[in-house]
Every structure is written in structure tokens, then in C-alpha cells.
Amino acid sequence: MSGESWVYLLSGLFCASVVALYLRREASRNRSARSQLEEARARGLTEPASLHPRIDPGRCMGSGACVRACPEKTVLGLVDNRAVLINASACIGHGACEAACPVEAIELVFGTARRGVDIPRVRETFETNVPGLFIAGELGGMGLIRNAVTQGRQAVEHLAAGLRAEGPAAEDPDAARRVDLLVVGAGPAGIAAALGAQRAGLRVRVLEQGTPGGTILSYPRRKLVMTQPMMLPGEPPWLDRELRKEELLERFQRVLETRKPEILCGEQVVEVRREGGGFRVATRRADEDGTEHLARRVLLAIGRRGTPRRMDVPGENGARVQYQLGEPEAWAGEPCVVVGGGDSALEGALRLAEAGASKVSLVHRGDSVSRAKPANQEAVRAATAAGRLDLRLETRPVAVTDSGLEVEGPQGLQLLPAALVLVQIGGELPTALLRQAGIVIDTHFGRTLRRGDDS
């Protein structure tokens, strides 16, 4: 065989080996993605919560760019050389997949053919069908922090222009009490709106039923929450490509301490009523009678979870019951009970155990915690086997006492000692509040995200 033939032979063998390795790797990835998809179907995790990608299989070229771009890493995968949603419930609407697709095979949509998503009717100016009442952020269907901040800023720009055109209210006997803008919710959209209103010279007040931070506070420790630069009104741009939960909350806190917008915490809005040319907003507090606020404009910047779901048992209004876990180290050496069976509950229980709580009981009414992420399930099993966690399945809360949480389960009626009862059983959508205010709610089954929503 000539030297030239040997070159061709070796080149062919090399190319064949490269192709074989590539095919083997792709087959492995395909098996892994298919296995994850089957597991997600078995656990009922195939329905996204809100905004999510819809993939056109006829246009998808299987490049995997969307899979690599997704910050959550577990949402998308390649099956038969086509991108698919393998864990749809984990999608929180980053939208990075749409931008990364080289052939525009992905569009962002609300709802699916089987599961509709309720979205308040909002105009391009973020004003609802109720004149003077605006919505921005997650409540309007946008789950991405950067988009919520943008919407909060843009909504204030529109309403401020309207207020300037309207001029001061004539002969208003309540002028001293009436703010120009009342913002409900101190999450990303609410904070951006408050800062934008300050910059526009408006008298603004923010009502927050918990503490500033919104849904971010419920995220797991060190969760990656931002993957793009962002800018708050009147602040230098944040050019970081990535920010985690604690870093973002710290930056928000620094801005609030510097700019000092009026934020009233612990006030839950129960009624928004249009009155004359403005609004009367009723609130209630856990420790005192409710109060009322007057405003020319109202911006709802509350999350879709609305108010945390309650256990509906005697004694749950006591100080030992909480719905968000701040610093778990504060409960070192104390007994704690966590109620719930989802990821938030499991992660809260694990964090308390790691922080040194003397005993952590996890109470769940179901017979398993199979809807949580596999990693959280495994961590709970390991902590239970090691005696660091007391897992109580098929168990329901009965009452909160001066000593802890009374529960009923397979072992009968028992009292679980607890200095903290952390309730993580989801939230009640603020549908009742929206309808009371007169806002029309539409159900969307796969509606495409309008271009410009994420500008």
C-alpha cells in the first residue's frame, strides 16, 4: 500500500472515530433527556406555571443552543435531535432560550392547550380596564426580574405623563392625605416604580404585606436570579452578568436605604375602590385594625402567589407562625416545624437542619414528596435517615399552641415542639382582589408574548 493510501486510510479512520464519538455522546444525551422527560411526566411536572418557551419541531435544528442558554439547566433537553421541555414546571420565564435559538424556533407563550393562565387585562401603557389602576411585573404574567423592573419603570412613565396632563386635583378636601401614586408590593417591579416616581417628582407610598424583596425572598439560598444587566431608575446600571439571591437583595436594600422611598411593611391590601378621580385603598395588619390610603393612581406590583396560603387552624395568627424563612441561623438550638411538601418546604427544612435547629419536623398531608426536585427528595431522605429530620407524611396540622404545632397523622394526635412553624404550602392568587377592584381577567391558552414586553 502506498504512502498516500495510508494517509487516506488513517484520515478516514480518524474521521470515523470522531463521528462515532459524537454519535455516542448524542445518544447518551438523548437517553438522559428522555429519561428526565419520562420522570417529569410521572411526577406531573409537565405544565409550566406561566411564561415559557414553545418550540416549533419543524424548524428546530437540534443545535442545543437553547439547552445551554437556560440558566435553570433542567428545563430543556434534546430528544431525537429536537429541543423539548423536559421539566416545564421549573421554567420561570428567563427567555434566554428564545434569544439563543439560531433559527427562531422558539417563542415565549402564556399557558398551554390544556392549562390556561389567568392574566389581568392590561394595555400597552400597563393601565388596566379601570382608569388610573395599573399593573406591572409578575402579576401581569412576567416572571423575569429584569422585565418586572422595566415594567415598573415604564408604568410610572405613563402614569406620570397622565398626571401632568391632568394637573392638580381641584378642590380636593383630602389633598394632604392623598399621594400621587400608591404602589402595592415591594418586589422588583414595586421598587423600580417607587424609585421612578421619586425621580418624576411624585409623592409615592409603597404598601408591602411582608418585607421588601417580593418573591425573591422565597428562593433557595444562592439561587441564580439574574443573568442580564439591569438598571433601576436614577441608579447606575448593574452590569453584572449574573447575580444570586443574596447579592440582589443586598443591592436592593442599599438602594432603598439611600433613596428612602416611603415603604409601609406589614400592610395587606384587602380592597381597592375607585372614588371620584382617585382611589381609596383599604388594608389590614396582623396586630391592629386596618387603615385606608388615598391615592390619585394605584400600581399593583404584587406577585402571582398573592397572599401565602394559610393552614386554617386555631392559633395560626401567633408570632411563631411564619411564611418566609429569613436567616435560618436565627433558629439554631430551637425546635422547628415546616409544613408543606414542595421544594420550598423541603429546602426550608434542610436549611434549618443545616443551621443547627435542635429538631426539624417536616409535615406533609400527602403520602410522598414526589413533586419536589429529585435532589431535594434525596437530601430529605438522607437527612431523615441520619436523624437530622423528622419526616411526617399523611399528617395534617390541627392547631398552633404555646408549645408548638399539634398534628394528626398515622401516629394519632401529637404535639410537635416548635419555636418556629414555617408554612410553605403555596399562595392564594389575588383573583378576588382584582375582581373586587373591577379588573377584567382573561384566561390564555398558549398566547404569544408580545414583542416589546421584555424591552
C-alpha positions in Angstrom: 0.0 0.0 0.0 1.4 3.4 -1.0 2.1 6.2 1.5 -0.8 8.2 0.0 -3.2 5.3 0.6 -2.1 5.1 4.2 -2.8 8.8 4.7 -6.3 8.3 3.3 -6.9 5.3 5.4 -5.7 6.9 8.6 -7.7 10.1 7.8 -10.8 8.0 7.2 -10.3 6.1 10.5 -9.9 9.4 12.4 -13.0 10.9 10.9 -15.0 7.7 11.6 -13.8 7.7 15.2 -14.8 11.4 15.6 -18.2 10.7 14.2 -18.6 7.6 16.3 -17.7 9.5 19.5 -20.1 12.3 18.5 -23.0 9.9 17.9 -22.3 8.0 21.1 -22.3 11.3 23.1 -25.5 12.4 21.4 -27.2 9.1 22.1 -26.2 9.4 25.7 -27.6 12.9 25.9 -30.8 11.7 24.2 -31.3 8.9 26.6 -30.7 11.2 29.6 -33.2 13.8 28.3 -35.8 11.2 27.5 -35.4 9.7 31.0 -35.8 13.1 32.6 -38.9 13.8 30.5 -40.5 10.5 31.5 -39.7 11.2 35.1 -41.2 14.7 34.9 -44.4 13.2 33.3 -44.6 10.6 36.1 -44.3 13.4 38.7 -46.8 15.7 37.0 -44.2 18.4 36.2 -45.1 18.9 32.5 -47.2 22.0 32.9 -45.4 25.4 33.2 -46.5 27.9 35.7 -46.7 30.9 33.4 -44.4 32.3 30.7 -42.4 29.5 28.9 -40.9 28.6 25.6 -43.0 26.9 22.8 -40.7 25.0 20.4 -41.5 24.5 16.7 -40.2 21.0 16.0 -40.3 21.5 12.2 -38.0 24.5 12.5 -35.7 23.2 15.3 -32.3 22.1 14.0 -31.2 20.5 17.3 -28.2 22.8 17.9 -28.7 22.6 21.7 -28.1 26.4 22.0 -31.3 26.8 24.0 -30.4 24.0 26.4 -27.0 25.6 27.1 -28.5 29.1 27.4 -31.2 28.2 30.0 -30.0 29.4 33.5 -32.1 26.7 35.2 -30.3 23.9 33.4 -33.1 21.4 33.9 -35.9 22.8 31.8 -34.9 22.0 28.2 -33.2 18.9 26.6 -32.7 17.3 23.2 -34.8 14.3 22.4 -34.4 12.8 18.9 -32.3 15.8 18.0 -35.1 18.2 18.8 -35.4 20.6 21.8 -38.2 19.7 24.2 -39.5 20.9 27.6 -38.4 18.2 29.9 -39.2 19.9 33.2 -41.7 22.6 32.3 -42.7 23.4 35.9 -39.2 24.6 36.6 -39.3 27.3 33.9 -39.6 30.8 35.3 -39.6 32.7 32.0 -36.0 33.8 31.7 -36.4 33.9 27.9 -32.7 33.2 27.3 -33.6 30.2 25.2 -35.6 32.3 22.7 -32.7 34.7 22.2 -30.1 31.8 21.8 -32.0 29.9 19.1 -30.2 30.4 15.8 -33.3 29.5 13.7 -36.1 31.3 15.7 -37.8 28.0 16.5 -38.8 29.2 20.0 -41.4 31.7 21.1 -42.5 32.6 24.6 -46.1 32.0 25.5 -48.6 32.1 28.4 -50.5 28.9 29.2 -50.8 25.7 27.3 -53.6 24.0 25.3 -54.6 22.0 28.5 -53.8 24.6 31.2 -54.8 28.2 30.9 -53.2 31.0 32.7 -55.2 33.8 34.1 -53.8 37.2 33.2 -55.3 40.6 34.1 -56.3 42.7 31.1 -53.6 45.4 30.7 -53.0 47.9 27.9 -49.6 48.7 26.4 -49.4 51.6 29.0 -49.8 49.0 31.8 -53.2 50.5 32.7 -56.0 48.1 33.3 -59.6 48.5 32.2 -60.1 50.5 35.4 -58.8 54.1 34.6 -55.9 55.0 36.8 -55.2 51.5 38.0 -52.0 49.9 36.7 -50.3 46.5 36.9 -46.6 45.7 36.4 -44.4 42.7 36.9 -45.3 39.1 37.7 -49.0 39.7 38.2 -49.2 40.6 34.5 -47.5 37.4 33.6 -43.9 38.4 33.5 -41.7 36.2 35.7 -38.3 37.6 34.9 -36.9 40.1 37.4 -35.3 42.4 34.8 -38.6 42.6 32.9 -40.5 43.4 36.1 -38.1 46.2 36.8 -38.5 47.5 33.3 -42.3 47.3 33.5 -42.4 49.1 36.9 -40.3 52.0 35.4 -42.4 52.1 32.2 -45.7 52.1 34.0 -44.6 55.1 36.1 -43.5 57.0 33.0 -47.0 56.5 31.5 -49.0 57.4 34.6 -46.7 60.4 35.4 -47.4 61.8 32.0 -51.1 61.4 32.6 -50.9 63.1 36.0 -49.0 66.0 34.4 -51.7 66.4 31.7 -54.4 66.2 34.3 -52.9 68.8 36.6 -53.7 69.2 40.3 -57.0 67.9 41.6 -59.5 70.8 42.0 -60.9 71.4 45.5 -59.8 68.1 47.0 -60.5 68.2 50.7 -58.2 65.2 51.2 -55.3 66.6 49.3 -53.0 66.4 52.3 -53.6 62.7 52.7 -53.7 61.7 49.1 -50.5 60.5 47.5 -49.9 60.8 43.7 -49.1 57.1 43.5 -49.8 54.2 45.8 -47.7 51.1 44.9 -48.8 47.7 46.2 -45.9 45.4 46.6 -42.2 46.0 47.2 -40.7 43.4 44.9 -38.6 44.3 41.8 -41.5 46.0 39.9 -42.7 47.9 43.0 -39.2 49.1 44.0 -38.5 50.2 40.4 -41.9 52.0 40.3 -41.2 53.8 43.6 -37.8 55.0 42.5 -39.2 56.1 39.1 -42.0 58.0 40.8 -39.5 59.7 43.1 -37.4 60.7 40.2 -40.5 62.1 38.4 -41.3 64.3 41.5 -44.4 62.3 42.5 -45.5 61.7 46.1 -45.3 58.0 46.3 -46.1 55.4 49.0 -45.4 51.6 48.9 -47.5 49.0 50.8 -45.9 45.7 51.4 -47.6 42.8 53.3 -44.2 41.2 54.2 -40.7 42.7 53.7 -39.2 44.3 50.6 -37.9 41.8 48.1 -41.1 40.0 46.9 -40.9 36.5 45.5 -37.1 36.7 45.6 -37.2 36.1 49.4 -38.7 32.7 48.9 -36.0 31.5 46.5 -33.4 29.0 47.8 -30.1 30.3 49.1 -27.5 31.2 46.4 -30.1 30.7 43.6 -29.1 32.4 40.4 -31.8 35.0 39.9 -30.4 37.4 37.2 -28.5 36.6 34.1 -28.6 40.0 32.3 -27.6 43.6 33.2 -30.3 45.8 34.8 -30.9 49.4 35.7 -33.1 50.9 38.3 -34.5 54.4 37.8 -31.9 57.1 38.8 -29.3 54.4 39.5 -26.1 53.5 37.7 -26.6 50.3 35.6 -25.8 47.0 37.1 -23.6 45.4 34.5 -23.1 42.1 36.3 -23.9 39.1 34.0 -25.0 37.0 37.0 -26.5 37.9 40.4 -27.6 35.4 43.1 -30.4 35.9 45.5 -28.4 37.3 48.4 -26.4 39.7 46.2 -29.6 41.1 44.5 -31.4 41.6 47.8 -28.4 43.3 49.3 -28.3 45.7 46.3 -32.0 46.5 46.6 -31.5 47.1 50.3 -28.6 49.6 49.7 -30.7 51.5 47.1 -33.7 51.7 49.5 -31.5 52.9 52.4 -30.0 55.6 50.1 -33.2 56.8 48.3 -35.6 56.2 51.2 -38.9 55.8 49.5 -41.9 55.5 51.9 -42.5 51.8 52.4 -45.0 50.6 54.9 -44.5 46.9 55.7 -47.0 44.5 57.2 -49.9 46.0 55.4 -52.1 43.7 53.3 -54.4 45.3 50.8 -57.9 44.0 51.0 -59.8 46.5 48.9 -59.2 48.9 46.0 -62.1 51.2 45.4 -62.3 53.9 42.8 -63.6 57.1 44.3 -64.1 60.3 42.3 -60.9 61.0 40.4 -58.7 58.7 42.6 -58.8 55.6 44.8 -59.4 54.6 48.4 -57.3 51.5 49.3 -58.2 49.6 52.5 -55.5 47.5 54.3 -55.3 45.3 57.3 -52.4 44.5 59.7 -51.9 41.4 61.8 -51.6 43.3 65.0 -54.1 46.1 64.7 -57.2 47.4 62.9 -57.0 48.2 59.2 -56.4 51.6 57.7 -57.1 53.4 54.5 -54.9 55.2 52.0 -55.9 57.7 49.4 -54.2 58.0 46.0 -54.6 59.5 42.6 -53.1 56.5 40.9 -52.6 52.9 42.1 -50.0 50.4 40.7 -50.4 46.7 41.6 -46.9 45.1 41.7 -47.8 42.0 43.6 -46.7 38.5 42.8 -49.0 35.9 41.3 -48.8 34.0 44.5 -50.6 36.8 46.2 -51.1 36.1 49.9 -49.4 33.0 51.4 -51.9 30.2 51.8 -52.8 29.6 55.4 -53.4 26.4 57.3 -56.8 27.4 58.6 -56.2 26.1 62.1 -56.6 27.7 65.5 -53.6 29.7 66.8 -52.0 30.4 63.4 -52.0 34.1 63.9 -49.4 33.8 66.6 -45.9 35.1 66.3 -44.3 31.6 66.0 -46.0 31.1 62.6 -44.1 32.5 59.6 -44.4 32.2 55.8 -40.9 33.1 54.8 -37.6 31.8 56.1 -35.1 34.7 56.6 -31.9 33.7 58.3 -32.1 30.0 59.4 -29.2 30.6 61.8 -31.6 32.6 64.0 -33.3 29.2 64.9 -30.1 27.4 65.9 -30.7 25.3 69.0 -34.5 25.6 68.7 -37.1 23.1 67.6 -38.8 23.9 64.3 -41.7 22.5 62.2 -42.1 23.1 58.4 -45.5 22.5 56.8 -45.6 21.6 53.1 -44.3 19.1 50.6 -43.0 21.1 47.7 -39.5 22.4 47.0 -39.8 25.4 49.2 -40.8 23.3 52.2 -38.1 20.7 51.7 -35.4 23.4 51.2 -36.6 25.3 54.2 -36.5 22.2 56.4 -33.0 21.3 55.1 -31.7 24.8 55.7 -33.0 24.8 59.3 -31.4 21.4 60.0 -28.1 22.6 58.5 -28.2 25.8 60.6 -28.3 23.8 63.8 -32.0 23.7 64.8 -32.4 21.3 67.7 -35.1 19.3 65.8 -36.8 19.9 62.5 -40.1 18.2 61.6 -41.4 18.3 58.1 -45.2 17.8 58.0 -46.9 17.0 54.7 -50.5 15.8 54.2 -49.5 13.6 51.2 -48.0 10.2 51.2 -44.8 11.3 49.5 -42.8 14.4 48.5 -42.6 13.3 44.9 -43.4 16.6 43.3 -40.2 18.2 44.7 -37.0 18.1 42.7 -35.2 14.8 42.8 -32.1 16.4 44.5 -34.3 17.8 47.3 -36.1 14.4 47.7 -32.7 12.6 48.1 -31.5 15.2 50.5 -34.6 14.8 52.7 -34.2 11.0 52.6 -30.6 11.3 53.7 -31.4 13.8 56.4 -34.2 11.6 57.7 -32.0 8.5 57.7 -29.3 10.4 59.6 -31.8 11.6 62.2 -31.5 15.3 61.4 -35.0 15.5 60.0 -38.3 14.1 61.3 -40.5 13.5 58.2 -44.2 13.2 58.9 -46.2 12.1 55.9 -50.0 11.8 55.7 -50.1 14.3 58.6 -52.1 17.5 58.8 -51.9 20.5 61.2 -54.6 20.7 63.8 -53.7 23.7 65.9 -50.8 26.0 66.9 -50.3 26.1 70.6 -47.9 27.9 73.0 -45.6 24.9 72.7 -45.6 24.1 69.0 -47.8 22.5 66.4 -50.5 19.9 67.1 -50.8 17.5 64.2 -52.9 14.4 63.4 -51.4 11.5 61.4 -50.7 7.8 61.4 -49.4 8.0 64.9 -52.6 9.8 66.1 -52.8 13.2 67.7 -49.4 14.6 68.7 -47.8 17.9 69.7 -44.6 18.7 67.8 -42.5 21.2 69.8 -41.7 24.3 67.8 -40.3 27.8 68.3 -41.0 28.3 64.6 -43.8 27.0 62.5 -42.8 27.7 58.9 -45.7 27.3 56.5 -44.8 26.6 52.9 -48.0 25.5 51.2 -48.2 27.9 48.3 -50.1 31.1 47.9 -53.6 32.3 47.1 -53.9 34.0 43.7 -55.1 37.6 44.2 -58.0 37.0 41.9 -60.6 38.1 44.5 -58.8 41.4 45.0 -58.5 42.0 41.2 -62.2 41.3 40.6 -63.2 43.4 43.5 -61.3 46.3 42.0 -63.1 45.8 38.7 -60.2 44.4 36.7 -61.1 42.0 33.9 -59.2 38.7 33.9 -58.6 36.7 30.7 -57.6 33.1 30.5 -54.8 32.4 27.9 -54.1 29.0 26.4 -50.8 29.5 24.7 -50.9 33.2 23.9 -47.6 34.5 22.4 -45.6 37.1 24.4 -45.9 40.4 22.6 -42.7 41.8 21.2 -41.5 44.7 23.4 -42.8 43.2 26.6 -39.2 42.4 27.6 -37.6 45.6 26.2 
